[in-house]
């Protein structure tokens, strides 16, 4: 058990706390002291009462904000998961398309005729798709 001397509203308080919690306790006492010093006039007890009420109000407001933010965080996590799933699906489709295009490009013509000009255009498109697929695969 550790002993800590806290100065709140000009008065020293001796407080016991668990070992290692001293700095946290001093920070909390400093926050209370700042609130008390911001309340003019009145008795020490009245100043401490109002400081406690103000700090409780701030804590309640913070809890309310946290409760409102939690569902938004859940929906953001769901949106990220959906985007990651769609990205994985798109990568799989690009790989499959790349494999099909490679097979088409490498397959010999069955009639022995040279490839017509639209085949060359398709090969250029396939090359562009491969380039895009490579870029997509590099996305973290």
KEMARNU-851920 format. One record per residue (C-alpha): residue number from 0; x, y, z. Coordinates in pm, 1 decimal, m for minus. Example, Ala and Ser with C-alpha at 12.3 -4.5 7.8 and 13.67 -1.06 7.14 Angstrom:
<pts>
(pt 0, (1230.0, m450.0, 780.0));
(pt 1, (1367.0, m106.0, 714.0));
</pts>
This chain:
<pts>
(pt 0, (0.0, 0.0, 0.0));
(pt 1, (129.3, 342.1, m94.9));
(pt 2, (65.2, 669.1, 87.4));
(pt 3, (2.4, 982.5, m118.6));
(pt 4, (m45.0, 1341.8, m6.6));
(pt 5, (m298.1, 1524.2, m223.6));
(pt 6, (m349.1, 1901.4, m228.1));
(pt 7, (m707.6, 1988.0, m316.2));
(pt 8, (m843.9, 2339.3, m263.1));
(pt 9, (m542.5, 2429.5, m53.8));
(pt 10, (m593.1, 2142.8, 188.0));
(pt 11, (m366.6, 1838.2, 220.7));
(pt 12, (m526.9, 1493.1, 223.4));
(pt 13, (m337.8, 1174.7, 314.7));
(pt 14, (m466.7, 891.6, 97.2));
(pt 15, (m371.3, 523.0, 69.0));
(pt 16, (m370.5, 351.2, m269.4));
(pt 17, (m239.4, 38.4, m435.6));
(pt 18, (128.1, 38.9, m526.7));
(pt 19, (181.2, 179.0, m873.7));
(pt 20, (m139.0, 386.9, m866.4));
(pt 21, (17.3, 695.9, m712.2));
(pt 22, (58.6, 897.0, m1032.2));
(pt 23, (m297.8, 820.3, m1144.6));
(pt 24, (m433.0, 931.8, m808.7));
(pt 25, (m229.7, 1254.3, m822.8));
(pt 26, (m363.3, 1327.0, m1174.0));
(pt 27, (m720.8, 1275.4, m1056.2));
(pt 28, (m663.9, 1499.1, m754.0));
(pt 29, (m520.1, 1766.1, m984.7));
(pt 30, (m835.0, 1752.9, m1198.2));
(pt 31, (m1054.3, 1791.1, m887.8));
(pt 32, (m836.7, 2075.9, m760.9));
(pt 33, (m866.4, 2259.6, m1094.1));
(pt 34, (m1245.6, 2228.8, m1080.2));
(pt 35, (m1259.4, 2349.7, m719.3));
(pt 36, (m1038.7, 2649.9, m794.3));
(pt 37, (m1271.3, 2740.8, m1083.5));
(pt 38, (m1567.3, 2774.7, m846.2));
(pt 39, (m1565.3, 3115.9, m678.6));
(pt 40, (m1672.5, 3174.9, m320.9));
(pt 41, (m1860.7, 2945.6, m91.5));
(pt 42, (m1727.6, 2708.1, 166.3));
(pt 43, (m1469.8, 2440.8, 95.6));
(pt 44, (m1740.2, 2176.1, 125.0));
(pt 45, (m1964.2, 2359.1, m122.6));
(pt 46, (m1675.5, 2401.0, m368.5));
(pt 47, (m1593.6, 2029.2, m343.6));
(pt 48, (m1962.2, 1941.2, m391.9));
(pt 49, (m1990.1, 2149.5, m708.5));
(pt 50, (m1657.6, 2017.7, m840.4));
(pt 51, (m1780.2, 1660.3, m784.6));
(pt 52, (m2109.7, 1737.7, m961.2));
(pt 53, (m1930.3, 1896.8, m1256.7));
(pt 54, (m1692.6, 1601.3, m1290.4));
(pt 55, (m1984.3, 1354.7, m1264.9));
(pt 56, (m2166.9, 1549.1, m1537.9));
(pt 57, (m1859.5, 1536.5, m1763.3));
(pt 58, (m1824.1, 1161.9, m1702.3));
(pt 59, (m2191.9, 1101.8, m1781.7));
(pt 60, (m2165.9, 1307.8, m2100.7));
(pt 61, (m1853.6, 1114.6, m2207.0));
(pt 62, (m2033.4, 782.1, m2145.6));
(pt 63, (m2325.0, 901.4, m2359.5));
(pt 64, (m2091.8, 996.1, m2643.4));
(pt 65, (m1914.2, 660.9, m2618.1));
(pt 66, (m2247.6, 475.5, m2628.3));
(pt 67, (m2350.3, 668.8, m2940.3));
(pt 68, (m2014.0, 608.7, m3109.0));
(pt 69, (m2014.5, 231.8, m3049.3));
(pt 70, (m2284.6, 146.8, m3309.1));
(pt 71, (m2108.5, 369.5, m3561.9));
(pt 72, (m1784.9, 180.3, m3498.5));
(pt 73, (m1967.2, m149.0, m3551.8));
(pt 74, (m2112.8, m31.6, m3883.0));
(pt 75, (m1770.2, 93.8, m3995.0));
(pt 76, (m1615.0, m243.5, m3908.4));
(pt 77, (m1888.4, m417.1, m4109.1));
(pt 78, (m1829.6, m185.3, m4406.4));
(pt 79, (m1454.7, m252.7, m4396.2));
(pt 80, (m1516.0, m628.3, m4379.6));
(pt 81, (m1752.1, m607.2, m4678.0));
(pt 82, (m1500.8, m400.8, m4876.6));
(pt 83, (m1223.9, m649.3, m4797.5));
(pt 84, (m1448.4, m937.2, m4904.3));
(pt 85, (m1533.1, m764.4, m5232.6));
(pt 86, (m1166.7, m687.3, m5291.7));
(pt 87, (m1074.4, m1053.1, m5241.8));
(pt 88, (m1353.4, m1158.6, m5477.5));
(pt 89, (m1235.7, m908.3, m5741.4));
(pt 90, (m879.6, m1036.8, m5710.5));
(pt 91, (m998.9, m1394.7, m5757.8));
(pt 92, (m1201.2, m1296.4, m6063.5));
(pt 93, (m905.5, m1108.3, m6210.2));
(pt 94, (m679.6, m1410.8, m6161.6));
(pt 95, (m934.0, m1636.4, m6328.5));
(pt 96, (m974.6, m1394.5, m6619.7));
(pt 97, (m599.6, m1365.2, m6655.3));
(pt 98, (m567.8, m1743.5, m6671.5));
(pt 99, (m842.9, m1766.1, m6935.2));
(pt 100, (m683.8, m1492.4, m7144.4));
(pt 101, (m342.7, m1656.8, m7119.4));
(pt 102, (m494.3, m1981.8, m7238.6));
(pt 103, (m666.5, m1808.7, m7530.4));
(pt 104, (m350.3, m1623.7, m7625.7));
(pt 105, (m137.0, m1937.4, m7616.7));
(pt 106, (m386.2, m2166.8, m7788.0));
(pt 107, (m304.6, m2231.6, m8153.8));
(pt 108, (m566.5, m2159.0, m8413.5));
(pt 109, (m739.1, m2480.7, m8517.3));
(pt 110, (m788.0, m2368.7, m8876.4));
(pt 111, (m423.1, m2269.7, m8923.7));
(pt 112, (m516.6, m1918.0, m9032.6));
(pt 113, (m327.2, m1621.5, m8892.2));
(pt 114, (m490.9, m1432.8, m8610.2));
(pt 115, (m714.6, m1155.1, m8736.7));
(pt 116, (m656.8, m799.6, m8621.1));
(pt 117, (m927.4, m820.0, m8354.7));
(pt 118, (m730.6, m1103.4, m8194.0));
(pt 119, (m440.4, m862.2, m8161.0));
(pt 120, (m671.2, m610.9, m7997.6));
(pt 121, (m790.1, m878.3, m7756.6));
(pt 122, (m431.1, m966.3, m7674.2));
(pt 123, (m359.6, m598.1, m7598.8));
(pt 124, (m666.2, m586.7, m7376.1));
(pt 125, (m548.3, m903.5, m7203.2));
(pt 126, (m210.1, m743.0, m7141.1));
(pt 127, (m380.0, m438.6, m6989.8));
(pt 128, (m593.0, m662.4, m6767.8));
(pt 129, (m280.7, m844.0, m6652.0));
(pt 130, (m119.5, m511.2, m6566.5));
(pt 131, (m427.7, m406.5, m6369.1));
(pt 132, (m442.5, m744.1, m6196.2));
(pt 133, (m81.7, m707.8, m6090.4));
(pt 134, (m157.0, m362.8, m5949.5));
(pt 135, (m462.1, m494.9, m5761.4));
(pt 136, (m256.5, m778.6, m5613.8));
(pt 137, (m11.7, m522.7, m5478.4));
(pt 138, (m284.3, m334.8, m5289.6));
(pt 139, (m230.1, m392.9, m4917.6));
</pts>
